Amino acid sequence: MRNQLAGDYLRDAPDGGGIFLLVWQGNKSNRRWKIGNRLADLEHLSEALRSYWQGISAQFPKVSDIEIVVIDLSKRAYFSAI
């Protein structure tokens, strides 16, 4: 998010908005990611990334906002099997 989206792609964008899309297709339900100083599971990953963005957004004055979307494909597999 910091380097690629905010620091590169949105650097010269006229409106300064972007989408950070993450797609999970794994099968480990207990997976956790370290976002800043916080561990987040998949259910809370979007919230943790939003909080992280709010903490660093002042460093990117040309970026108006970033929308964070997390898609869990393992839920689709579960419902498809029913």
N, C-alpha and C positions, 0 to 999 in steps of 0.2 A: 504494500500500500504506500509506504513512504517513498521508496526509491522509484518503482516503476510507474505507478498510477499518478501520484501527486507530483513526484519529482521529474517525471519524463513526459508521459502522455498529456497531462493537464497543464504542463508548464506554459504552453502557448495557446491553450484553448480559449476561444472568445468568451464563452459563458462560464468557464471554470468549474463545471460540475462533472461528476463521473460516477460510475458504478463499479463496485468491487464485488465480483461474483465468485463464490466458492461452491463447488459441487462435491459432495461427499458420496462416494459409492463403496466405501469400506464396509467391513463387517465387525469391527471391534467397537462395541457399544461403550466401552469404558475409555476410549481414546480422549486425551486431553492435550491442549495446546497452551504454551506459555505466551501470553500476550501482555507485553509490558511486565509488570510485576505480579501478574495474576494468571492462575491456571483456569482454563475454560473448557468445559465439555462441549459437545456439538450443539446441544440445546441452548447454551449460553454464549456461543462463539460470536454471533452477530452483535450481541450486547457488549461483549468484551472488546471487539474491534471498534465499535462505535465510540466507546469510552477512550480507547487508545487514540483514535482519530481526533477526538476533541482535545486531547492532551498535546497533540503535535500540530494541529491545524494552524496555529499562529505562525509557524515556520513557513507556511505556504499561503501567503496573502492573496495570490491570484486564484486559488481554488476556493470556490464559494461553498461547496459541500460535496460529500461523497456518500452515496447510498450503498449500503452493505446488504447483500443478499446471500443467504446460505441455503442451498438446496440439498436435501438429504434423500438421495436416490434409494437408500436402503428401506425407507418407509414405503416407497412405491413397490418394491419387491415384496414386502410383507403383505400389502393390500392386494397385489396381483395374485398371490398364492391362496387367498381366501376364496 
